[in-house]
Amino acid sequence: MDENGKITGLGTYKLSDHVCQIISLNSEHENQGVGSSLLYVMENIAKEKNCHTIKAITTNDNLQALKFFQKRGYVISEIVKNAVEESRKIKPEIPFYSFDGIPIRDEIILEKCL
């Protein structure tokens, strides 16, 4: 929250079997440290809950997320080819192409040891 009590960012996560999975990480304003602060808090919560690993999943077109996580010590641990096809069965509104024209196909799993 900012100094006026307005929500400027939100992060959600799931803890399971000593692994913390980041579900969402959203910031009202980019490049102002909100996402980094949220990630720092999630990592500390994961450590307190005895998690050994923290993971984030994004799609192959999300170059901004890939940069964000890798700059903070996350490494690509797995690529699930054509995973978005399965996701579209549940959520058909997922586009086939990003606004940059990149085909949205694969899920990329990034992780960091805590």
Backbone as XML, in Angstrom:
<?xml version="1.0"?>
<chain id="A" units="angstrom">
  <residue number="1" name="MET">
    <atom name="N" x="0.844" y="-1.176" z="0.000"/>
    <atom name="CA" x="0.000" y="0.000" z="0.000"/>
    <atom name="C" x="0.892" y="1.242" z="0.000"/>
  </residue>
  <residue number="2" name="ASP">
    <atom name="N" x="0.372" y="2.300" z="-0.602"/>
    <atom name="CA" x="1.124" y="3.545" z="-0.578"/>
    <atom name="C" x="0.797" y="4.333" z="0.690"/>
  </residue>
  <residue number="3" name="GLU">
    <atom name="N" x="1.355" y="5.521" z="0.806"/>
    <atom name="CA" x="1.169" y="6.328" z="2.016"/>
    <atom name="C" x="-0.271" y="6.775" z="2.217"/>
  </residue>
  <residue number="4" name="ASN">
    <atom name="N" x="-1.104" y="6.692" z="1.165"/>
    <atom name="CA" x="-2.516" y="7.054" z="1.271"/>
    <atom name="C" x="-3.423" y="5.849" z="1.492"/>
  </residue>
  <residue number="5" name="GLY">
    <atom name="N" x="-2.819" y="4.673" z="1.659"/>
    <atom name="CA" x="-3.599" y="3.467" z="1.889"/>
    <atom name="C" x="-4.122" y="2.805" z="0.621"/>
  </residue>
  <residue number="6" name="LYS">
    <atom name="N" x="-3.671" y="3.290" z="-0.535"/>
    <atom name="CA" x="-4.103" y="2.705" z="-1.805"/>
    <atom name="C" x="-3.238" y="1.485" z="-2.129"/>
  </residue>
  <residue number="7" name="ILE">
    <atom name="N" x="-3.885" y="0.423" z="-2.552"/>
    <atom name="CA" x="-3.157" y="-0.790" z="-2.919"/>
    <atom name="C" x="-2.393" y="-0.524" z="-4.208"/>
  </residue>
  <residue number="8" name="THR">
    <atom name="N" x="-1.084" y="-0.770" z="-4.171"/>
    <atom name="CA" x="-0.240" y="-0.562" z="-5.350"/>
    <atom name="C" x="0.334" y="-1.866" z="-5.884"/>
  </residue>
  <residue number="9" name="GLY">
    <atom name="N" x="0.141" y="-2.951" z="-5.145"/>
    <atom name="CA" x="0.645" y="-4.239" z="-5.594"/>
    <atom name="C" x="0.003" y="-5.365" z="-4.817"/>
  </residue>
  <residue number="10" name="LEU">
    <atom name="N" x="0.022" y="-6.541" z="-5.425"/>
    <atom name="CA" x="-0.567" y="-7.716" z="-4.790"/>
    <atom name="C" x="0.188" y="-8.954" z="-5.241"/>
  </residue>
  <residue number="11" name="GLY">
    <atom name="N" x="0.529" y="-9.789" z="-4.293"/>
    <atom name="CA" x="1.167" y="-11.061" z="-4.605"/>
    <atom name="C" x="0.416" y="-12.186" z="-3.933"/>
  </residue>
  <residue number="12" name="THR">
    <atom name="N" x="0.249" y="-13.281" z="-4.641"/>
    <atom name="CA" x="-0.378" y="-14.469" z="-4.054"/>
    <atom name="C" x="0.559" y="-15.654" z="-4.259"/>
  </residue>
  <residue number="13" name="TYR">
    <atom name="N" x="0.471" y="-16.607" z="-3.349"/>
    <atom name="CA" x="1.364" y="-17.760" z="-3.396"/>
    <atom name="C" x="0.686" y="-18.958" z="-2.743"/>
  </residue>
  <residue number="14" name="LYS">
    <atom name="N" x="1.288" y="-20.136" z="-2.977"/>
    <atom name="CA" x="0.782" y="-21.378" z="-2.401"/>
    <atom name="C" x="1.972" y="-22.142" z="-1.834"/>
  </residue>
  <residue number="15" name="LEU">
    <atom name="N" x="1.839" y="-22.634" z="-0.609"/>
    <atom name="CA" x="2.889" y="-23.412" z="0.034"/>
    <atom name="C" x="2.499" y="-24.886" z="0.025"/>
  </residue>
  <residue number="16" name="SER">
    <atom name="N" x="3.446" y="-25.739" z="-0.386"/>
    <atom name="CA" x="3.172" y="-27.175" z="-0.420"/>
    <atom name="C" x="4.485" y="-27.948" z="-0.469"/>
  </residue>
  <residue number="17" name="ASP">
    <atom name="N" x="4.659" y="-28.891" z="0.435"/>
    <atom name="CA" x="5.834" y="-29.786" z="0.433"/>
    <atom name="C" x="7.157" y="-29.034" z="0.323"/>
  </residue>
  <residue number="18" name="HIS">
    <atom name="N" x="7.356" y="-28.049" z="1.174"/>
    <atom name="CA" x="8.591" y="-27.267" z="1.238"/>
    <atom name="C" x="8.878" y="-26.480" z="-0.046"/>
  </residue>
  <residue number="19" name="VAL">
    <atom name="N" x="7.836" y="-26.226" z="-0.823"/>
    <atom name="CA" x="7.955" y="-25.415" z="-2.036"/>
    <atom name="C" x="6.907" y="-24.307" z="-1.966"/>
  </residue>
  <residue number="20" name="CYS">
    <atom name="N" x="7.327" y="-23.101" z="-2.313"/>
    <atom name="CA" x="6.406" y="-21.976" z="-2.413"/>
    <atom name="C" x="6.229" y="-21.680" z="-3.891"/>
  </residue>
  <residue number="21" name="GLN">
    <atom name="N" x="5.000" y="-21.711" z="-4.352"/>
    <atom name="CA" x="4.720" y="-21.377" z="-5.749"/>
    <atom name="C" x="4.058" y="-20.020" z="-5.818"/>
  </residue>
  <residue number="22" name="ILE">
    <atom name="N" x="4.664" y="-19.131" z="-6.568"/>
    <atom name="CA" x="4.088" y="-17.810" z="-6.776"/>
    <atom name="C" x="2.934" y="-17.969" z="-7.759"/>
  </residue>
  <residue number="23" name="ILE">
    <atom name="N" x="1.773" y="-17.536" z="-7.358"/>
    <atom name="CA" x="0.589" y="-17.624" z="-8.212"/>
    <atom name="C" x="0.438" y="-16.345" z="-9.025"/>
  </residue>
  <residue number="24" name="SER">
    <atom name="N" x="0.591" y="-15.209" z="-8.364"/>
    <atom name="CA" x="0.499" y="-13.934" z="-9.080"/>
    <atom name="C" x="1.376" y="-12.903" z="-8.400"/>
  </residue>
  <residue number="25" name="LEU">
    <atom name="N" x="1.837" y="-11.963" z="-9.204"/>
    <atom name="CA" x="2.645" y="-10.855" z="-8.722"/>
    <atom name="C" x="2.284" y="-9.667" z="-9.602"/>
  </residue>
  <residue number="26" name="ASN">
    <atom name="N" x="1.517" y="-8.744" z="-9.039"/>
    <atom name="CA" x="1.002" y="-7.614" z="-9.816"/>
    <atom name="C" x="1.388" y="-6.300" z="-9.163"/>
  </residue>
  <residue number="27" name="SER">
    <atom name="N" x="1.710" y="-5.331" z="-10.007"/>
    <atom name="CA" x="2.101" y="-4.011" z="-9.536"/>
    <atom name="C" x="1.326" y="-2.957" z="-10.312"/>
  </residue>
  <residue number="28" name="GLU">
    <atom name="N" x="0.828" y="-1.972" z="-9.597"/>
    <atom name="CA" x="0.095" y="-0.867" z="-10.223"/>
    <atom name="C" x="1.012" y="-0.044" z="-11.130"/>
  </residue>
  <residue number="29" name="HIS">
    <atom name="N" x="2.254" y="0.154" z="-10.667"/>
    <atom name="CA" x="3.226" y="0.955" z="-11.418"/>
    <atom name="C" x="4.504" y="0.155" z="-11.572"/>
  </residue>
  <residue number="30" name="GLU">
    <atom name="N" x="4.977" y="0.020" z="-12.796"/>
    <atom name="CA" x="6.179" y="-0.762" z="-13.054"/>
    <atom name="C" x="7.436" y="0.051" z="-12.771"/>
  </residue>
  <residue number="31" name="ASN">
    <atom name="N" x="8.508" y="-0.673" z="-12.491"/>
    <atom name="CA" x="9.841" y="-0.089" z="-12.292"/>
    <atom name="C" x="9.913" y="0.898" z="-11.126"/>
  </residue>
  <residue number="32" name="GLN">
    <atom name="N" x="9.105" y="0.633" z="-10.088"/>
    <atom name="CA" x="9.165" y="1.472" z="-8.892"/>
    <atom name="C" x="9.448" y="0.646" z="-7.639"/>
  </residue>
  <residue number="33" name="GLY">
    <atom name="N" x="9.778" y="-0.651" z="-7.823"/>
    <atom name="CA" x="10.165" y="-1.492" z="-6.704"/>
    <atom name="C" x="9.040" y="-2.235" z="-6.016"/>
  </residue>
  <residue number="34" name="VAL">
    <atom name="N" x="7.822" y="-2.053" z="-6.468"/>
    <atom name="CA" x="6.685" y="-2.717" z="-5.816"/>
    <atom name="C" x="6.788" y="-4.234" z="-5.986"/>
  </residue>
  <residue number="35" name="GLY">
    <atom name="N" x="7.006" y="-4.689" z="-7.212"/>
    <atom name="CA" x="7.122" y="-6.124" z="-7.469"/>
    <atom name="C" x="8.297" y="-6.736" z="-6.724"/>
  </residue>
  <residue number="36" name="SER">
    <atom name="N" x="9.408" y="-6.038" z="-6.719"/>
    <atom name="CA" x="10.595" y="-6.533" z="-5.997"/>
    <atom name="C" x="10.312" y="-6.647" z="-4.501"/>
  </residue>
  <residue number="37" name="SER">
    <atom name="N" x="9.618" y="-5.652" z="-3.957"/>
    <atom name="CA" x="9.273" y="-5.686" z="-2.530"/>
    <atom name="C" x="8.344" y="-6.845" z="-2.215"/>
  </residue>
  <residue number="38" name="LEU">
    <atom name="N" x="7.343" y="-7.047" z="-3.068"/>
    <atom name="CA" x="6.425" y="-8.170" z="-2.856"/>
    <atom name="C" x="7.170" y="-9.497" z="-2.924"/>
  </residue>
  <residue number="39" name="LEU">
    <atom name="N" x="8.057" y="-9.632" z="-3.889"/>
    <atom name="CA" x="8.826" y="-10.867" z="-4.039"/>
    <atom name="C" x="9.692" y="-11.108" z="-2.812"/>
  </residue>
  <residue number="40" name="TYR">
    <atom name="N" x="10.317" y="-10.071" z="-2.298"/>
    <atom name="CA" x="11.140" y="-10.168" z="-1.095"/>
    <atom name="C" x="10.308" y="-10.674" z="0.092"/>
  </residue>
  <residue number="41" name="VAL">
    <atom name="N" x="9.106" y="-10.133" z="0.247"/>
    <atom name="CA" x="8.225" y="-10.561" z="1.344"/>
    <atom name="C" x="7.832" y="-12.026" z="1.158"/>
  </residue>
  <residue number="42" name="MET">
    <atom name="N" x="7.469" y="-12.416" z="-0.066"/>
    <atom name="CA" x="7.085" y="-13.815" z="-0.316"/>
    <atom name="C" x="8.244" y="-14.768" z="-0.039"/>
  </residue>
  <residue number="43" name="GLU">
    <atom name="N" x="9.452" y="-14.376" z="-0.444"/>
    <atom name="CA" x="10.616" y="-15.220" z="-0.194"/>
    <atom name="C" x="10.859" y="-15.382" z="1.303"/>
  </residue>
  <residue number="44" name="ASN">
    <atom name="N" x="10.693" y="-14.316" z="2.068"/>
    <atom name="CA" x="10.884" y="-14.406" z="3.514"/>
    <atom name="C" x="9.815" y="-15.252" z="4.179"/>
  </residue>
  <residue number="45" name="ILE">
    <atom name="N" x="8.581" y="-15.137" z="3.730"/>
    <atom name="CA" x="7.509" y="-15.986" z="4.266"/>
    <atom name="C" x="7.818" y="-17.451" z="3.959"/>
  </residue>
  <residue number="46" name="ALA">
    <atom name="N" x="8.267" y="-17.713" z="2.718"/>
    <atom name="CA" x="8.597" y="-19.083" z="2.328"/>
    <atom name="C" x="9.705" y="-19.650" z="3.227"/>
  </residue>
  <residue number="47" name="LYS">
    <atom name="N" x="10.715" y="-18.838" z="3.515"/>
    <atom name="CA" x="11.800" y="-19.290" z="4.397"/>
    <atom name="C" x="11.269" y="-19.595" z="5.791"/>
  </residue>
  <residue number="48" name="GLU">
    <atom name="N" x="10.403" y="-18.704" z="6.311"/>
    <atom name="CA" x="9.820" y="-18.908" z="7.644"/>
    <atom name="C" x="8.996" y="-20.190" z="7.712"/>
  </residue>
  <residue number="49" name="LYS">
    <atom name="N" x="8.406" y="-20.566" z="6.585"/>
    <atom name="CA" x="7.576" y="-21.775" z="6.521"/>
    <atom name="C" x="8.397" y="-23.002" z="6.106"/>
  </residue>
  <residue number="50" name="ASN">
    <atom name="N" x="9.727" y="-22.875" z="6.165"/>
    <atom name="CA" x="10.653" y="-23.967" z="5.863"/>
    <atom name="C" x="10.592" y="-24.465" z="4.426"/>
  </residue>
  <residue number="51" name="CYS">
    <atom name="N" x="10.283" y="-23.575" z="3.509"/>
    <atom name="CA" x="10.342" y="-23.943" z="2.096"/>
    <atom name="C" x="11.800" y="-23.898" z="1.647"/>
  </residue>
  <residue number="52" name="HIS">
    <atom name="N" x="12.164" y="-24.842" z="0.800"/>
    <atom name="CA" x="13.527" y="-24.912" z="0.273"/>
    <atom name="C" x="13.628" y="-24.251" z="-1.098"/>
  </residue>
  <residue number="53" name="THR">
    <atom name="N" x="12.485" y="-24.127" z="-1.772"/>
    <atom name="CA" x="12.451" y="-23.631" z="-3.143"/>
    <atom name="C" x="11.257" y="-22.710" z="-3.320"/>
  </residue>
  <residue number="54" name="ILE">
    <atom name="N" x="11.429" y="-21.707" z="-4.153"/>
    <atom name="CA" x="10.311" y="-20.858" z="-4.553"/>
    <atom name="C" x="10.259" y="-20.888" z="-6.076"/>
  </residue>
  <residue number="55" name="LYS">
    <atom name="N" x="9.054" y="-21.046" z="-6.623"/>
    <atom name="CA" x="8.880" y="-21.201" z="-8.063"/>
    <atom name="C" x="7.908" y="-20.167" z="-8.616"/>
  </residue>
  <residue number="56" name="ALA">
    <atom name="N" x="8.136" y="-19.826" z="-9.874"/>
    <atom name="CA" x="7.214" y="-18.964" z="-10.608"/>
    <atom name="C" x="7.011" y="-19.573" z="-11.982"/>
  </residue>
  <residue number="57" name="ILE">
    <atom name="N" x="5.806" y="-19.470" z="-12.492"/>
    <atom name="CA" x="5.492" y="-19.994" z="-13.823"/>
    <atom name="C" x="5.007" y="-18.847" z="-14.684"/>
  </residue>
  <residue number="58" name="THR">
    <atom name="N" x="5.548" y="-18.762" z="-15.885"/>
    <atom name="CA" x="5.095" y="-17.763" z="-16.842"/>
    <atom name="C" x="5.022" y="-18.410" z="-18.214"/>
  </residue>
  <residue number="59" name="THR">
    <atom name="N" x="4.560" y="-17.659" z="-19.176"/>
    <atom name="CA" x="4.489" y="-18.191" z="-20.537"/>
    <atom name="C" x="5.664" y="-17.669" z="-21.361"/>
  </residue>
  <residue number="60" name="ASN">
    <atom name="N" x="5.917" y="-18.363" z="-22.452"/>
    <atom name="CA" x="7.092" y="-18.061" z="-23.279"/>
    <atom name="C" x="7.102" y="-16.637" z="-23.835"/>
  </residue>
  <residue number="61" name="ASP">
    <atom name="N" x="5.960" y="-16.005" z="-23.957"/>
    <atom name="CA" x="5.896" y="-14.652" z="-24.517"/>
    <atom name="C" x="6.163" y="-13.562" z="-23.489"/>
  </residue>
  <residue number="62" name="ASN">
    <atom name="N" x="6.148" y="-13.903" z="-22.211"/>
    <atom name="CA" x="6.237" y="-12.898" z="-21.153"/>
    <atom name="C" x="7.701" y="-12.563" z="-20.852"/>
  </residue>
  <residue number="63" name="LEU">
    <atom name="N" x="8.308" y="-11.843" z="-21.774"/>
    <atom name="CA" x="9.717" y="-11.505" z="-21.666"/>
    <atom name="C" x="10.001" y="-10.624" z="-20.456"/>
  </residue>
  <residue number="64" name="GLN">
    <atom name="N" x="9.049" y="-9.787" z="-20.100"/>
    <atom name="CA" x="9.216" y="-8.912" z="-18.940"/>
    <atom name="C" x="9.325" y="-9.729" z="-17.648"/>
  </residue>
  <residue number="65" name="ALA">
    <atom name="N" x="8.466" y="-10.737" z="-17.499"/>
    <atom name="CA" x="8.527" y="-11.588" z="-16.306"/>
    <atom name="C" x="9.813" y="-12.403" z="-16.288"/>
  </residue>
  <residue number="66" name="LEU">
    <atom name="N" x="10.225" y="-12.905" z="-17.435"/>
    <atom name="CA" x="11.465" y="-13.678" z="-17.509"/>
    <atom name="C" x="12.655" y="-12.824" z="-17.064"/>
  </residue>
  <residue number="67" name="LYS">
    <atom name="N" x="12.701" y="-11.585" z="-17.524"/>
    <atom name="CA" x="13.770" y="-10.667" z="-17.100"/>
    <atom name="C" x="13.691" y="-10.393" z="-15.600"/>
  </residue>
  <residue number="68" name="PHE">
    <atom name="N" x="12.490" y="-10.098" z="-15.133"/>
    <atom name="CA" x="12.281" y="-9.742" z="-13.729"/>
    <atom name="C" x="12.811" y="-10.838" z="-12.805"/>
  </residue>
  <residue number="69" name="PHE">
    <atom name="N" x="12.380" y="-12.064" z="-13.036"/>
    <atom name="CA" x="12.771" y="-13.152" z="-12.133"/>
    <atom name="C" x="14.252" y="-13.505" z="-12.259"/>
  </residue>
  <residue number="70" name="GLN">
    <atom name="N" x="14.779" y="-13.535" z="-13.471"/>
    <atom name="CA" x="16.183" y="-13.900" z="-13.636"/>
    <atom name="C" x="17.116" y="-12.863" z="-13.013"/>
  </residue>
  <residue number="71" name="LYS">
    <atom name="N" x="16.746" y="-11.603" z="-13.063"/>
    <atom name="CA" x="17.558" y="-10.561" z="-12.431"/>
    <atom name="C" x="17.585" y="-10.721" z="-10.919"/>
  </residue>
  <residue number="72" name="ARG">
    <atom name="N" x="16.639" y="-11.464" z="-10.367"/>
    <atom name="CA" x="16.537" y="-11.643" z="-8.920"/>
    <atom name="C" x="16.950" y="-13.042" z="-8.477"/>
  </residue>
  <residue number="73" name="GLY">
    <atom name="N" x="17.720" y="-13.725" z="-9.337"/>
    <atom name="CA" x="18.309" y="-15.000" z="-8.936"/>
    <atom name="C" x="17.541" y="-16.254" z="-9.301"/>
  </residue>
  <residue number="74" name="TYR">
    <atom name="N" x="16.449" y="-16.114" z="-10.027"/>
    <atom name="CA" x="15.677" y="-17.280" z="-10.441"/>
    <atom name="C" x="16.284" y="-17.858" z="-11.711"/>
  </residue>
  <residue number="75" name="VAL">
    <atom name="N" x="16.239" y="-19.178" z="-11.844"/>
    <atom name="CA" x="16.755" y="-19.847" z="-13.037"/>
    <atom name="C" x="15.627" y="-20.654" z="-13.683"/>
  </residue>
  <residue number="76" name="ILE">
    <atom name="N" x="15.718" y="-20.790" z="-14.987"/>
    <atom name="CA" x="14.739" y="-21.609" z="-15.703"/>
    <atom name="C" x="15.019" y="-23.067" z="-15.354"/>
  </residue>
  <residue number="77" name="SER">
    <atom name="N" x="14.033" y="-23.741" z="-14.801"/>
    <atom name="CA" x="14.217" y="-25.129" z="-14.385"/>
    <atom name="C" x="13.467" y="-26.108" z="-15.282"/>
  </residue>
  <residue number="78" name="GLU">
    <atom name="N" x="12.470" y="-25.598" z="-16.001"/>
    <atom name="CA" x="11.677" y="-26.509" z="-16.841"/>
    <atom name="C" x="10.919" y="-25.692" z="-17.878"/>
  </residue>
  <residue number="79" name="ILE">
    <atom name="N" x="10.765" y="-26.270" z="-19.041"/>
    <atom name="CA" x="9.902" y="-25.713" z="-20.072"/>
    <atom name="C" x="8.876" y="-26.781" z="-20.407"/>
  </residue>
  <residue number="80" name="VAL">
    <atom name="N" x="7.606" y="-26.438" z="-20.269"/>
    <atom name="CA" x="6.524" y="-27.370" z="-20.574"/>
    <atom name="C" x="5.973" y="-26.961" z="-21.937"/>
  </residue>
  <residue number="81" name="LYS">
    <atom name="N" x="6.404" y="-27.697" z="-22.954"/>
    <atom name="CA" x="6.017" y="-27.360" z="-24.324"/>
    <atom name="C" x="4.521" y="-27.535" z="-24.524"/>
  </residue>
  <residue number="82" name="ASN">
    <atom name="N" x="3.929" y="-26.570" z="-25.200"/>
    <atom name="CA" x="2.509" y="-26.572" z="-25.570"/>
    <atom name="C" x="1.558" y="-26.655" z="-24.382"/>
  </residue>
  <residue number="83" name="ALA">
    <atom name="N" x="2.006" y="-26.270" z="-23.192"/>
    <atom name="CA" x="1.156" y="-26.329" z="-21.994"/>
    <atom name="C" x="-0.042" y="-25.400" z="-22.090"/>
  </residue>
  <residue number="84" name="VAL">
    <atom name="N" x="0.092" y="-24.321" z="-22.835"/>
    <atom name="CA" x="-0.995" y="-23.341" z="-22.908"/>
    <atom name="C" x="-2.194" y="-23.918" z="-23.667"/>
  </residue>
  <residue number="85" name="GLU">
    <atom name="N" x="-1.964" y="-24.900" z="-24.525"/>
    <atom name="CA" x="-3.092" y="-25.574" z="-25.194"/>
    <atom name="C" x="-4.038" y="-26.166" z="-24.166"/>
  </residue>
  <residue number="86" name="GLU">
    <atom name="N" x="-3.483" y="-26.799" z="-23.137"/>
    <atom name="CA" x="-4.309" y="-27.380" z="-22.071"/>
    <atom name="C" x="-5.010" y="-26.281" z="-21.281"/>
  </residue>
  <residue number="87" name="SER">
    <atom name="N" x="-4.298" y="-25.195" z="-21.015"/>
    <atom name="CA" x="-4.888" y="-24.074" z="-20.268"/>
    <atom name="C" x="-6.063" y="-23.464" z="-21.020"/>
  </residue>
  <residue number="88" name="ARG">
    <atom name="N" x="-5.973" y="-23.428" z="-22.337"/>
    <atom name="CA" x="-7.062" y="-22.856" z="-23.141"/>
    <atom name="C" x="-8.335" y="-23.703" z="-23.069"/>
  </residue>
  <residue number="89" name="LYS">
    <atom name="N" x="-8.214" y="-24.976" z="-22.742"/>
    <atom name="CA" x="-9.407" y="-25.824" z="-22.580"/>
    <atom name="C" x="-10.219" y="-25.356" z="-21.372"/>
  </residue>
  <residue number="90" name="ILE">
    <atom name="N" x="-9.515" y="-24.832" z="-20.379"/>
    <atom name="CA" x="-10.169" y="-24.322" z="-19.170"/>
    <atom name="C" x="-10.523" y="-22.850" z="-19.330"/>
  </residue>
  <residue number="91" name="LYS">
    <atom name="N" x="-9.617" y="-22.119" z="-19.982"/>
    <atom name="CA" x="-9.778" y="-20.671" z="-20.140"/>
    <atom name="C" x="-9.571" y="-20.310" z="-21.617"/>
  </residue>
  <residue number="92" name="PRO">
    <atom name="N" x="-10.614" y="-20.494" z="-22.440"/>
    <atom name="CA" x="-10.464" y="-20.302" z="-23.883"/>
    <atom name="C" x="-10.141" y="-18.875" z="-24.321"/>
  </residue>
  <residue number="93" name="GLU">
    <atom name="N" x="-10.283" y="-17.914" z="-23.438"/>
    <atom name="CA" x="-9.984" y="-16.530" z="-23.808"/>
    <atom name="C" x="-8.484" y="-16.215" z="-23.827"/>
  </residue>
  <residue number="94" name="ILE">
    <atom name="N" x="-7.643" y="-17.172" z="-23.453"/>
    <atom name="CA" x="-6.195" y="-16.946" z="-23.552"/>
    <atom name="C" x="-5.855" y="-16.743" z="-25.027"/>
  </residue>
  <residue number="95" name="PRO">
    <atom name="N" x="-5.219" y="-15.625" z="-25.351"/>
    <atom name="CA" x="-4.926" y="-15.353" z="-26.765"/>
    <atom name="C" x="-3.882" y="-16.323" z="-27.335"/>
  </residue>
  <residue number="96" name="PHE">
    <atom name="N" x="-3.855" y="-16.423" z="-28.644"/>
    <atom name="CA" x="-2.883" y="-17.279" z="-29.322"/>
    <atom name="C" x="-1.566" y="-16.544" z="-29.559"/>
  </residue>
  <residue number="97" name="TYR">
    <atom name="N" x="-1.618" y="-15.211" z="-29.550"/>
    <atom name="CA" x="-0.427" y="-14.399" z="-29.786"/>
    <atom name="C" x="-0.387" y="-13.251" z="-28.783"/>
  </residue>
  <residue number="98" name="SER">
    <atom name="N" x="0.822" y="-12.877" z="-28.375"/>
    <atom name="CA" x="0.984" y="-11.710" z="-27.515"/>
    <atom name="C" x="0.807" y="-10.458" z="-28.356"/>
  </residue>
  <residue number="99" name="PHE">
    <atom name="N" x="0.760" y="-9.302" z="-27.700"/>
    <atom name="CA" x="0.613" y="-8.061" z="-28.451"/>
    <atom name="C" x="1.842" y="-7.811" z="-29.324"/>
  </residue>
  <residue number="100" name="ASP">
    <atom name="N" x="2.960" y="-8.486" z="-29.032"/>
    <atom name="CA" x="4.172" y="-8.378" z="-29.849"/>
    <atom name="C" x="4.176" y="-9.350" z="-31.023"/>
  </residue>
  <residue number="101" name="GLY">
    <atom name="N" x="3.156" y="-10.216" z="-31.090"/>
    <atom name="CA" x="3.091" y="-11.199" z="-32.160"/>
    <atom name="C" x="3.773" y="-12.523" z="-31.846"/>
  </residue>
  <residue number="102" name="ILE">
    <atom name="N" x="4.196" y="-12.711" z="-30.595"/>
    <atom name="CA" x="4.838" y="-13.967" z="-30.196"/>
    <atom name="C" x="3.753" y="-15.008" z="-29.941"/>
  </residue>
  <residue number="103" name="PRO">
    <atom name="N" x="3.857" y="-16.202" z="-30.551"/>
    <atom name="CA" x="2.880" y="-17.258" z="-30.258"/>
    <atom name="C" x="2.958" y="-17.652" z="-28.780"/>
  </residue>
  <residue number="104" name="ILE">
    <atom name="N" x="1.823" y="-17.733" z="-28.117"/>
    <atom name="CA" x="1.774" y="-18.113" z="-26.701"/>
    <atom name="C" x="1.520" y="-19.612" z="-26.655"/>
  </residue>
  <residue number="105" name="ARG">
    <atom name="N" x="2.557" y="-20.378" z="-26.289"/>
    <atom name="CA" x="2.474" y="-21.840" z="-26.342"/>
    <atom name="C" x="2.917" y="-22.529" z="-25.054"/>
  </residue>
  <residue number="106" name="ASP">
    <atom name="N" x="4.093" y="-22.144" z="-24.575"/>
    <atom name="CA" x="4.784" y="-22.927" z="-23.555"/>
    <atom name="C" x="4.744" y="-22.249" z="-22.183"/>
  </residue>
  <residue number="107" name="GLU">
    <atom name="N" x="4.858" y="-23.066" z="-21.150"/>
    <atom name="CA" x="5.032" y="-22.543" z="-19.802"/>
    <atom name="C" x="6.496" y="-22.674" z="-19.436"/>
  </residue>
  <residue number="108" name="ILE">
    <atom name="N" x="7.026" y="-21.655" z="-18.810"/>
    <atom name="CA" x="8.401" y="-21.665" z="-18.351"/>
    <atom name="C" x="8.375" y="-21.591" z="-16.832"/>
  </residue>
  <residue number="109" name="ILE">
    <atom name="N" x="9.018" y="-22.559" z="-16.200"/>
    <atom name="CA" x="9.080" y="-22.617" z="-14.744"/>
    <atom name="C" x="10.453" y="-22.109" z="-14.307"/>
  </residue>
  <residue number="110" name="LEU">
    <atom name="N" x="10.409" y="-21.111" z="-13.448"/>
    <atom name="CA" x="11.642" y="-20.557" z="-12.887"/>
    <atom name="C" x="11.654" y="-20.875" z="-11.397"/>
  </residue>
  <residue number="111" name="GLU">
    <atom name="N" x="12.842" y="-21.109" z="-10.862"/>
    <atom name="CA" x="12.902" y="-21.376" z="-9.435"/>
    <atom name="C" x="14.169" y="-20.822" z="-8.813"/>
  </residue>
  <residue number="112" name="LYS">
    <atom name="N" x="14.094" y="-20.691" z="-7.501"/>
    <atom name="CA" x="15.218" y="-20.177" z="-6.722"/>
    <atom name="C" x="15.302" y="-20.992" z="-5.441"/>
  </residue>
  <residue number="113" name="CYS">
    <atom name="N" x="16.506" y="-21.424" z="-5.112"/>
    <atom name="CA" x="16.704" y="-22.130" z="-3.851"/>
    <atom name="C" x="16.782" y="-21.101" z="-2.733"/>
  </residue>
  <residue number="114" name="LEU">
    <atom name="N" x="16.132" y="-21.422" z="-1.629"/>
    <atom name="CA" x="16.115" y="-20.497" z="-0.484"/>
    <atom name="C" x="17.099" y="-20.939" z="0.581"/>
  </residue>
</chain>
